[in-house]
Amino acid sequence: MSYEILKGDTVWVERKGTGDGYWEDGIYHQGGEVVTYEERSNNFVEPFAPEEVEILPEGYSVNSSKWLLTGHVFNTYNESLDNATYADKVYLSDPTIGRKQTAWVVFDVEEWGGDSGLELLDDAMSYILIREDRLK
């Protein structure tokens, strides 16, 4: 009998694009903004422990932050501080269903090192998520 020991969470990544433009009565109308959501599965979203507050940038609390443990690659806020739209925005539940969902910005990636006797998974990434409405 086979079973899955760890079933990961799904997150939805917001993607913005431009819809198709069109001609009407000799006038070209630009396409409007189109927002889509890309599902990514096999992630683990964990709360920050109070003792991990030192990892967070100054001014952020463990209540407005989460860990995203995943094998997927995301764009982070700290990669491009001059362009906040560069960072990926994720939702922890399907944003197309129900009431407005909370958006989380992929703030930074935490690099983990180990001694020569410790072997880490090569494709595992630990991202820091910050609630979009708390981002400074």
N, C-alpha and C positions, 0 to 999 in steps of 0.2 A: 504494500500500500504506500503510495507516495503522498506526501503532504508538503506544504510550504511552511518552513519554520518562521521566517520573517517576511511578512508581506508589507511592502513599503507603501507610503502615502503617495497620492497624486497631487501635484501642484499645477496650476495653470499660469502660463507665462503670457503676459500681454504683448501683443504685436500690433503696431500702428503702421498703416500704409495709406495710400491714396487710391480712391476708387477711379474707375475709368471716366475720362472726360467725354463730352459729347457735343455735337454741333446741333444748333437749333436756330432756324431762320438766319443762317449765315454767321451766327455768333458762337464761338467756342466757349463752353462752360467747363471749368476745371472740375475734376472729380473731388468729392468731399473726403474727409478723413474716414478711414475704415479701421475699426478695432476688431481684432480677432484674438482668440485665446488658444495657445498651443498646450496640449496636455503632455505632462512629463510624469511618468510613473516610477516606482521603485526609489522613492526618496524617504527620508526620515526627518520629520520636523520635531525638534525638541526644545523645551524651554531652557532659558539660561538659569543656572544655579546661582544663588546669591553670592557665592564665593568666586564666581567667574566675572563679576562686575569689572575687575581690573583689565579684562581683555577688551571691554567696550571703550570706544572713544569717550572723552570727557563730556558729560552732559546727558548721556543716555543711560537709561535704567534697564534692569533685567526684565521689567514689565513691558517695555516697548521693543524688546529684542527676542529673537529666536535663533536657533541653530538650524541650518538646512544641510543635512548630510546626504550626499548624492554622488553619483558617478557622472552626472551631466555637467557641462561647462556653461557658466553664466557670465554675463558682463557685470562688473561691479562698479559701484559708485566711486570708489577710491581710484579706479583705473583712469578716470577722466573727470577730475574735479571741476574743470571749466565747462563741462557739458553734462548736466545732471540727467538729461534724457538718454544718455548712453547706457546707464544701468538698467538691468532687467527688473521688471516689476512682476511679482508673483502673487497669486491668490491661493489660499489654503483650501478653499472650497470653490466649486464651479461658480464663477461670477455671472453666468448667464441665467442662473436659476435663483429664484427667491429675491430677497431684499439685497440692497447694496452690500457687497462684501468688502472686507478690509484689505487694502493693498499693502504689500510688504516689498521694500526695495532691497535688492541684493547689494548690501553695503560693502562688504569686504570678504576676502577669503582668508581663512586661518591656515597658516603653514605649520605642519607638525613635523618635527624632526625626532629622530631616535638614535640611540647608540647602535653600534654595529650588531648587537644581539637582538635588536627589535626590528621586525619586518612589518612594514605598513602596506596596506593595499594600494597599489599604484593608481587606480582609477577613482579612489575615494577622495572627495573634496568636502571641506567643512566651511560653509558660507555663513556669514553673519547677516541676518535679516533685521531690518529696522522698519517699524511701521511708517508708512509714507506720511501720515499726518503728524508724526513726531520728528521727521527729518529736519535738520537745521541747515 
